[in-house]
């Protein structure tokens, strides 16, 4: 169950990272599509999206650093058998 939850978190954050990358790419290539008055400043809109991307990426890295590694530590280690001479 723990493995499934960790994999679900990773998938969720990867999806969000990809979502924000698409939004950033769209703003960079089609900035005329930002038409609302509150989004006239393309750089501010890009900065907001970059902040969201960084937040999701940080969370994804935290899952890998703190949760996945502890999974590896929990696995039983095979003891090496002494070589016979």
N, C-alpha and C positions, 0 to 999 in steps of 0.2 A: 504494500500500500504506500509506503514511504517513497519507494522508487517511482511509482506512478505519479504521485503528487509533485515530486521534483521534476520529472519529465514534463508534466503539465505546466508547471511554472516556467520552465525553459521555453516551451513552445509558445506560451502566452507572450513572454517578453520578446522572443524572436519575431513574433507577429507584429507587435507594437513597434519594434525597431524598423521593420520593413515598411510599416505604414508611414512612419515619420520620414523615412528615406524617400519614399514616393512623393510625399507632400513637398519635401525640400526640392527634389528634382523637378517637380511640376512648377514650383515657384521660380526656380532658376531658368527654366526653359520657356515658361508661359506666364511671366509676371504680369502681363496685361490682364490675366484672368482674375486678378485681385481687384474687385470693383467696389466693394463696400467702403463707405467713407472711413470707417475705423481701421481699414486695412490698406490705406493709400501708401503707407510707408512700408515698402517691400522689405527693407533691411530689418525693421522691427518685427515683421511677420516671420521672416527667416530666423531671427534670433529666438523668438518664442518656440518655433518648431525645433530648432537645434537644442534648446533647453529640454524639451520633451524627449527628444532622441537621446540626449545624454543621460537623463534620468532613467529611461528604460534600459539603456546599455549598462549603466551602473548596477541596476538590479540584476540583470542577467549575469554580469560578472560576479556579483555577490553569491548567486546561487552556485556557480561553478567553484568559487573559492571556499565558501564556508559549508555548503551542504553536500556537494558531490564528493569532495575530498573526504569528508567524514564517512561516506559510504565505502570508500576504498579501505579506510582504516578498520571498518567493522568486519570486513571479509576475513574469514579465518585463513591464516597463512599456512602453507604447506611446509612442514619441517623437512629439511634436507636429511636424507639418510646418509649415514657415514659410508664412505666407499670402502669396500672390502679389498684387502690386498692379496 
